[in-house]
Amino acid sequence: MTTVTPDQIKASLGVLKAIADTIKELKEVPSGELYAGVMGSLSLEEYNTVIGILKQAGVITESNYLLKWNI
């Protein structure tokens, strides 16, 4: 089992918030375009996890790779 530190949790929440804030500001954005902007910092798997969390929370929807802010 891997131990997750408080700093790692804080960093993960920061990434989640930054991506959510970006989608919120843009209202909608192609997922590939957004990933291209963060690919130097996040792997594709990490990016997909963040997008999945936001979709599951109902904050965003995705249709034909277009991410839309719901709130």
Buried (B, 14 or more C-beta within 10 A) or exposed (E): EEEEEEEEEEEBEEBBEEBBEBBEEBEEBEBEEBBEEBEEEBEEEEBEBBBEBBBEEEBBEEEEEEBEBEE
